[in-house]
Amino acid sequence: MPLATTRRAGLVDQVIAQLRTAVTQGEWPVGHRVPTESELATTLGVGRNTVREAVRALAHSGLLEVRQGDGTYVRATSEVSGAVGRLCGSELREVLQVRRILEVEGARLAATARTEDELGELTTLLDVRDKAGQERRFEEFVRADAEFHLMVVQCGHNTVLTELYRGLTEVVMASVATTSRADIGEGTVITKIGHRGLLRAIADGDPERAAAEAAGFLDELLREE
């Protein structure tokens, strides 16, 4: 009996790994409806109970979402992001608070560790972001803004911090979209909160000023909540 249990657990883990890979490598993007339980069982050569357990585990971790009577959908590209999304729900304030913790230290490290090439990438991303904002191309603005913040953290060359932040990609983009959409609704320019001061501080190699700039715009967003 213990041997059967071990083998079953190992099989479920293998299916979890394969489903996770399909999500994280982009085969199944966020919002995609995954194949049915029976289809997955046939494709993977396992029983439906094994598939059911694997899907249940990934749903619990926040990667997948099971909608009764509709199917199973991809909820996030990483389990960290899925977990945060599940915990915070619509609580934008909590997401902004987490971003503040990570982005302030990320900016501080970036000011002392960034390379000239990375500074060029930051400048390009910010130019794309601001141009998209001025031309009211919302999706491009959101994507460029989130990529800019990730690049700032990457410039700090702290692998753990970068991976933690990268895992929050979906909730970061959701928070950018939420805080920017209000500006669009009012007919004003999306780029109400600029990041040029943060870029200059990183370029100047001033860690305290960079940290203050990163904290400043997030504090402004938090005050509005």
C-alpha positions as a LaTeX table, in Angstrom:
\begin{tabular}{lrrr}
\hline
Residue & $x$ (\AA) & $y$ (\AA) & $z$ (\AA) \\
\hline
Met1 & 0.00 & 0.00 & 0.00 \\
Pro2 & 2.73 & 2.59 & 0.78 \\
Leu3 & 4.38 & 1.76 & $-2.58$ \\
Ala4 & 1.14 & 2.48 & $-4.49$ \\
Thr5 & 0.70 & 5.74 & $-2.63$ \\
Thr6 & 4.24 & 6.82 & $-3.45$ \\
Arg7 & 3.83 & 5.96 & $-7.13$ \\
Arg8 & 0.54 & 7.84 & $-7.33$ \\
Ala9 & 1.97 & 10.91 & $-5.64$ \\
Gly10 & 4.91 & 10.83 & $-8.05$ \\
Leu11 & 2.58 & 10.63 & $-11.05$ \\
Val12 & 0.52 & 13.57 & $-9.85$ \\
Asp13 & 3.72 & 15.59 & $-9.36$ \\
Gln14 & 4.78 & 14.78 & $-12.93$ \\
Val15 & 1.45 & 16.00 & $-14.29$ \\
Ile16 & 1.65 & 19.14 & $-12.16$ \\
Ala17 & 5.11 & 19.82 & $-13.58$ \\
Gln18 & 3.91 & 19.38 & $-17.18$ \\
Leu19 & 0.88 & 21.62 & $-16.72$ \\
Arg20 & 3.00 & 24.24 & $-14.95$ \\
Thr21 & 5.48 & 24.21 & $-17.84$ \\
Ala22 & 2.68 & 24.71 & $-20.39$ \\
Val23 & 1.67 & 27.86 & $-18.49$ \\
Thr24 & 5.06 & 29.34 & $-17.62$ \\
Gln25 & 6.45 & 28.84 & $-21.14$ \\
Gly26 & 3.47 & 30.56 & $-22.71$ \\
Glu27 & 1.82 & 27.57 & $-24.41$ \\
Trp28 & $-1.28$ & 28.44 & $-22.39$ \\
Pro29 & $-1.45$ & 32.24 & $-21.86$ \\
Val30 & $-3.37$ & 33.97 & $-19.08$ \\
Gly31 & $-7.11$ & 33.69 & $-19.74$ \\
His32 & $-6.69$ & 30.59 & $-21.91$ \\
Arg33 & $-9.14$ & 27.73 & $-21.38$ \\
Val34 & $-7.07$ & 24.59 & $-20.83$ \\
Pro35 & $-8.05$ & 21.23 & $-22.36$ \\
Thr36 & $-10.72$ & 19.25 & $-20.57$ \\
Glu37 & $-9.93$ & 16.69 & $-17.91$ \\
Ser38 & $-10.52$ & 13.80 & $-20.31$ \\
Glu39 & $-8.41$ & 15.43 & $-23.04$ \\
Leu40 & $-5.52$ & 15.96 & $-20.65$ \\
Ala41 & $-5.79$ & 12.39 & $-19.38$ \\
Thr42 & $-5.56$ & 11.05 & $-22.94$ \\
Thr43 & $-2.70$ & 13.36 & $-23.94$ \\
Leu44 & $-0.66$ & 12.63 & $-20.82$ \\
Gly45 & $-1.50$ & 8.94 & $-20.66$ \\
Val46 & $-2.78$ & 9.07 & $-17.08$ \\
Gly47 & $-6.09$ & 8.58 & $-15.31$ \\
Arg48 & $-8.64$ & 11.35 & $-14.91$ \\
Asn49 & $-8.26$ & 11.25 & $-11.12$ \\
Thr50 & $-4.56$ & 12.04 & $-11.52$ \\
Val51 & $-5.37$ & 15.00 & $-13.77$ \\
Arg52 & $-8.05$ & 16.16 & $-11.34$ \\
Glu53 & $-5.60$ & 16.16 & $-8.43$ \\
Ala54 & $-2.97$ & 18.04 & $-10.43$ \\
Val55 & $-5.46$ & 20.69 & $-11.57$ \\
Arg56 & $-6.78$ & 21.04 & $-8.02$ \\
Ala57 & $-3.22$ & 21.62 & $-6.73$ \\
Leu58 & $-2.48$ & 24.26 & $-9.37$ \\
Ala59 & $-5.81$ & 25.96 & $-8.71$ \\
His60 & $-4.99$ & 26.07 & $-5.01$ \\
Ser61 & $-1.63$ & 27.70 & $-5.79$ \\
Gly62 & $-3.35$ & 30.33 & $-7.95$ \\
Leu63 & $-1.96$ & 29.27 & $-11.33$ \\
Leu64 & $-5.27$ & 27.90 & $-12.62$ \\
Glu65 & $-8.90$ & 28.78 & $-11.96$ \\
Val66 & $-11.66$ & 26.18 & $-12.10$ \\
Arg67 & $-15.00$ & 27.66 & $-13.15$ \\
Gln68 & $-17.81$ & 25.26 & $-12.41$ \\
Gly69 & $-19.78$ & 24.39 & $-15.53$ \\
Asp70 & $-17.39$ & 26.33 & $-17.75$ \\
Gly71 & $-13.93$ & 24.83 & $-17.54$ \\
Thr72 & $-10.43$ & 25.52 & $-16.21$ \\
Tyr73 & $-8.59$ & 28.71 & $-17.13$ \\
Val74 & $-5.06$ & 30.04 & $-16.71$ \\
Arg75 & $-5.10$ & 32.64 & $-13.97$ \\
Ala76 & $-1.42$ & 33.62 & $-13.72$ \\
Thr77 & 1.96 & 32.78 & $-15.26$ \\
Ser78 & 3.58 & 32.08 & $-11.91$ \\
Glu79 & 2.35 & 30.63 & $-8.65$ \\
Val80 & 3.70 & 33.62 & $-6.70$ \\
Ser81 & 1.62 & 35.98 & $-8.80$ \\
Gly82 & $-1.39$ & 33.71 & $-8.59$ \\
Ala83 & $-1.11$ & 33.48 & $-4.82$ \\
Val84 & $-0.83$ & 37.24 & $-4.39$ \\
Gly85 & $-3.77$ & 37.76 & $-6.72$ \\
Arg86 & $-5.83$ & 35.30 & $-4.71$ \\
Leu87 & $-4.87$ & 36.83 & $-1.38$ \\
Cys88 & $-5.34$ & 40.46 & $-2.42$ \\
Gly89 & $-8.29$ & 40.10 & $-4.74$ \\
Ser90 & $-9.41$ & 43.63 & $-5.56$ \\
Glu91 & $-7.39$ & 45.10 & $-2.70$ \\
Leu92 & $-5.27$ & 47.42 & $-4.82$ \\
Arg93 & $-3.81$ & 49.01 & $-1.69$ \\
Glu94 & $-2.19$ & 45.73 & $-0.64$ \\
Val95 & $-0.65$ & 45.23 & $-4.08$ \\
Leu96 & 0.76 & 48.77 & $-4.03$ \\
Gln97 & 2.19 & 48.19 & $-0.55$ \\
Val98 & 4.00 & 45.05 & $-1.74$ \\
Arg99 & 5.28 & 46.88 & $-4.81$ \\
Arg100 & 6.60 & 49.65 & $-2.58$ \\
Ile101 & 8.58 & 47.21 & $-0.45$ \\
Leu102 & 10.26 & 45.62 & $-3.47$ \\
Glu103 & 10.60 & 48.59 & $-5.79$ \\
Val104 & 12.17 & 50.96 & $-3.28$ \\
Glu105 & 15.00 & 48.58 & $-2.52$ \\
Gly106 & 15.22 & 47.68 & $-6.20$ \\
Ala107 & 15.73 & 51.34 & $-7.11$ \\
Arg108 & 18.32 & 51.77 & $-4.36$ \\
Leu109 & 20.34 & 48.83 & $-5.68$ \\
Ala110 & 19.90 & 49.90 & $-9.32$ \\
Ala111 & 21.51 & 53.27 & $-8.64$ \\
Thr112 & 24.77 & 51.62 & $-7.63$ \\
Ala113 & 24.78 & 48.48 & $-9.79$ \\
Arg114 & 23.28 & 49.42 & $-13.17$ \\
Thr115 & 25.40 & 49.30 & $-16.31$ \\
Glu116 & 25.41 & 51.84 & $-19.13$ \\
Asp117 & 23.60 & 49.38 & $-21.39$ \\
Glu118 & 20.92 & 48.86 & $-18.75$ \\
Leu119 & 20.55 & 52.62 & $-18.34$ \\
Gly120 & 19.94 & 52.81 & $-22.07$ \\
Glu121 & 17.25 & 50.12 & $-21.82$ \\
Leu122 & 15.57 & 51.99 & $-18.97$ \\
Thr123 & 15.56 & 55.19 & $-21.01$ \\
Thr124 & 14.06 & 53.44 & $-24.03$ \\
Leu125 & 11.31 & 51.80 & $-21.97$ \\
Leu126 & 10.41 & 55.10 & $-20.33$ \\
Asp127 & 10.30 & 56.84 & $-23.72$ \\
Val128 & 7.96 & 54.12 & $-25.03$ \\
Arg129 & 5.80 & 54.40 & $-21.91$ \\
Asp130 & 5.46 & 58.17 & $-22.09$ \\
Lys131 & 4.79 & 58.23 & $-25.82$ \\
Ala132 & 2.10 & 55.57 & $-25.46$ \\
Gly133 & 0.56 & 57.58 & $-22.64$ \\
Gln134 & 0.51 & 60.79 & $-24.63$ \\
Glu135 & $-1.08$ & 58.99 & $-27.59$ \\
Arg136 & $-3.54$ & 57.21 & $-25.29$ \\
Arg137 & $-2.48$ & 53.69 & $-26.33$ \\
Phe138 & $-3.51$ & 52.13 & $-23.06$ \\
Glu139 & $-2.33$ & 48.52 & $-23.37$ \\
Glu140 & 1.08 & 49.55 & $-24.68$ \\
Phe141 & 1.41 & 52.08 & $-21.85$ \\
Val142 & 0.61 & 49.48 & $-19.19$ \\
Arg143 & 3.03 & 46.95 & $-20.65$ \\
Ala144 & 5.88 & 49.48 & $-20.99$ \\
Asp145 & 5.31 & 50.84 & $-17.47$ \\
Ala146 & 5.43 & 47.35 & $-15.93$ \\
Glu147 & 8.52 & 46.47 & $-17.99$ \\
Phe148 & 10.23 & 49.66 & $-16.82$ \\
His149 & 9.68 & 48.77 & $-13.16$ \\
Leu150 & 10.92 & 45.23 & $-13.70$ \\
Met151 & 14.00 & 46.57 & $-15.47$ \\
Val152 & 14.74 & 48.88 & $-12.54$ \\
Val153 & 14.73 & 45.88 & $-10.21$ \\
Gln154 & 16.87 & 43.86 & $-12.64$ \\
Cys155 & 19.43 & 46.67 & $-12.69$ \\
Gly156 & 20.09 & 45.98 & $-9.00$ \\
His157 & 21.57 & 42.59 & $-9.93$ \\
Asn158 & 19.98 & 40.82 & $-6.98$ \\
Thr159 & 18.70 & 37.55 & $-8.42$ \\
Val160 & 16.35 & 36.74 & $-5.54$ \\
Leu161 & 14.74 & 40.19 & $-5.57$ \\
Thr162 & 14.38 & 40.07 & $-9.35$ \\
Glu163 & 12.70 & 36.66 & $-9.31$ \\
Leu164 & 10.35 & 37.71 & $-6.53$ \\
Tyr165 & 9.36 & 40.78 & $-8.51$ \\
Arg166 & 9.10 & 38.91 & $-11.79$ \\
Gly167 & 6.64 & 36.55 & $-10.11$ \\
Leu168 & 4.34 & 39.52 & $-9.53$ \\
Thr169 & 4.12 & 40.46 & $-13.21$ \\
Glu170 & 0.35 & 40.06 & $-13.48$ \\
Val171 & $-0.53$ & 41.94 & $-10.32$ \\
Val172 & 1.92 & 44.74 & $-11.16$ \\
Met173 & 0.33 & 45.14 & $-14.58$ \\
Ala174 & $-3.13$ & 45.00 & $-13.02$ \\
Ser175 & $-2.22$ & 47.75 & $-10.55$ \\
Val176 & $-0.78$ & 49.90 & $-13.36$ \\
Ala177 & $-3.92$ & 49.37 & $-15.43$ \\
Thr178 & $-6.22$ & 50.15 & $-12.52$ \\
Thr179 & $-4.46$ & 53.35 & $-11.47$ \\
Ser180 & $-4.12$ & 54.56 & $-15.08$ \\
Arg181 & $-7.64$ & 53.77 & $-16.23$ \\
Ala182 & $-9.07$ & 56.46 & $-13.95$ \\
Asp183 & $-7.03$ & 59.08 & $-15.79$ \\
Ile184 & $-8.35$ & 57.85 & $-19.14$ \\
Gly185 & $-11.91$ & 57.99 & $-17.87$ \\
Glu186 & $-11.44$ & 61.63 & $-16.90$ \\
Gly187 & $-10.01$ & 62.44 & $-20.31$ \\
Thr188 & $-6.63$ & 63.45 & $-18.91$ \\
Val189 & $-3.14$ & 62.33 & $-19.88$ \\
Ile190 & $-2.24$ & 58.84 & $-18.67$ \\
Thr191 & 1.27 & 59.87 & $-17.62$ \\
Lys192 & 0.13 & 61.92 & $-14.63$ \\
Ile193 & 2.80 & 60.19 & $-12.55$ \\
Gly194 & 6.16 & 60.39 & $-14.29$ \\
His195 & 9.32 & 58.42 & $-13.64$ \\
Arg196 & 11.95 & 60.80 & $-15.04$ \\
Gly197 & 13.14 & 61.69 & $-11.55$ \\
Leu198 & 13.69 & 58.00 & $-10.78$ \\
Leu199 & 15.60 & 57.53 & $-14.03$ \\
Arg200 & 17.83 & 60.57 & $-13.31$ \\
Ala201 & 18.61 & 59.33 & $-9.80$ \\
Ile202 & 19.62 & 55.92 & $-11.14$ \\
Ala203 & 21.71 & 57.58 & $-13.88$ \\
Asp204 & 23.42 & 59.80 & $-11.28$ \\
Gly205 & 24.23 & 56.80 & $-9.07$ \\
Asp206 & 22.32 & 58.27 & $-6.11$ \\
Pro207 & 20.74 & 55.35 & $-4.19$ \\
Glu208 & 18.92 & 57.41 & $-1.56$ \\
Arg209 & 17.36 & 59.71 & $-4.15$ \\
Ala210 & 16.39 & 56.73 & $-6.28$ \\
Ala211 & 14.71 & 55.07 & $-3.30$ \\
Ala212 & 12.88 & 58.30 & $-2.47$ \\
Glu213 & 11.66 & 58.66 & $-6.05$ \\
Ala214 & 10.41 & 55.06 & $-6.12$ \\
Ala215 & 8.63 & 55.52 & $-2.81$ \\
Gly216 & 7.20 & 58.90 & $-3.81$ \\
Phe217 & 4.99 & 57.90 & $-6.73$ \\
Leu218 & 3.76 & 54.76 & $-4.95$ \\
Asp219 & 2.95 & 56.80 & $-1.85$ \\
Glu220 & 0.99 & 59.15 & $-4.09$ \\
Leu221 & $-1.02$ & 56.24 & $-5.45$ \\
Leu222 & $-1.58$ & 54.89 & $-1.94$ \\
Arg223 & $-2.90$ & 58.26 & $-0.75$ \\
Glu224 & $-5.51$ & 58.14 & $-3.49$ \\
Glu225 & $-6.82$ & 54.75 & $-2.35$ \\
\hline
\end{tabular}
